[in-house]
């Protein structure tokens, strides 16, 4: 699936890289295709290091989230929030940390769209 805001599609990236490999300046081709010189050379480097798979779209999701709440803390917050009149203060966790946890678990546990 193409990224909706991507300047170049996978095919256009391959065209860009092949034109740069044909010994014409990368800045020239980058300008014609509407990307920066650095962006053009990034695609060249990815193709050289990873092959054609390097030109595919990538997820922008972080590889790791060191401050993400643990599974145990998530379970504790969800259990506390299912009880009546249990606000963030009763969970022992700051409100900014508590609020997204039940929503995240509701999205994971919501099977209403499945047949």
WOFEN-V486606 format. One record per run of one state. SS is the DSSP state (@ for helix, = for strand, . for the rest). FROM is the first residue (numbers start at 1). TO is the last residue. If there is no record, write none. Layout:
SS | FROM | TO
SS | FROM | TO
This chain:
. | 1 | 9
@ | 10 | 21
. | 22 | 25
@ | 26 | 33
. | 34 | 36
@ | 37 | 55
. | 56 | 70
@ | 71 | 81
. | 82 | 87
@ | 88 | 91
. | 92 | 94
@ | 95 | 109
. | 110 | 115
